[in-house]
Every structure is written in structure tokens, then in C-alpha cells.
Amino acid sequence: MMPKPTLSKNVRKRISPDDVQALSLVQLAYVRKYNRRSVKAVKDEYIFELFFQLGIDKNDLIACNFPKTRNLQVDEIIKKIPKGEVKTGTIDSYFIRVTQYLKNQQVYNENRRNINSYDLTLSHRTYFLRCPNCGKSFENIAKYWVAARVNILEDANYQGEYSIVCAECKGA
């Protein structure tokens, strides 16, 4: 069971924590497809990926207040948009467009409210895993993860179990 997200005081009045919902894998795939085809592709990808990859608050995105621990994909996205170029209206407009696109693709409930940053933050918590070896977080896509066997140098006959670790550290 997923933990309920904590909402700031001014958002609690508008959105119930029970109404926040992580996107499904199918919805995430459609959003990424939409972002690649969009007329505003660079900004759309920027908005979506920063919310999804970093799990940040809307105010942090507007202020360009990003965590120090990021991956290369996030750093490349950040380089694409000049600091301070994404405003509240840009973000709200993006969520309206992407919600309508998902509804047109029949993968989002027609009667549900528009997707918002809290849905993407919950999606981040749902689809990101922390490496048990190095502690970095990566999306649950196979290319970011490997199976590593723990071996004990003093005992050549010991064959440890395989553990899932990130492809970056490979359990070393």
C-alpha cells in the first residue's frame, strides 16, 4: 500500500490526499510519447521529467531549486531550459494538455480532474527504487539495474545469492 502524500497547507484546501494518484505504466508511456511529439516538446519534457525524475514540489521547479543528487538524464534536461523560464501558467497549461491527450487516448478517466504535480511526485515514489548498495535512486527500468552476486574472498566455494543493484555501482 502506497503512503499518502503530504500536501502543503494551501494545496490541502483544493486537493485531498485521497485524490492524488500515481500514473500507471501505460499512462507514463503515453505522456512520454506526447512530450516527444508536442510543439512545446522541450518545455513539456522538462516539466514532466523534473517532476517525475526528482519528485519535487511545483515551487521548487519554478525556482529552479533542484536536489544536488541527480542523474545524467536530469542534468541534460536542466541544461535545455534557461533558469526561470518555466512559470506557474506554463506548468498548469502543460497538465491540462497532457491530461486531455491521455483522455483522447482513452487511458485516463474522463471524469477525473487534471493531472498535477502531486500525481507525478507520487508516481516518482511509486516507480523509483533506491540502490541498496550506493543509495542512489533510479527509475524501475531494466537498463538502470543489474543482478550482482556477493562473493566472499576467503571462501572460494561460497556462491552468494544475486541481489538487484543499480547499473552505476554494480554492487562494488
Summary of the structure (lengths in Angstrom):
residues: 172
radius of gyration: 18.7
end to end distance: 31.7
largest distance: 62.3
contacts: 443
relative contact order: 0.14
helix: 46%
strand: 9%
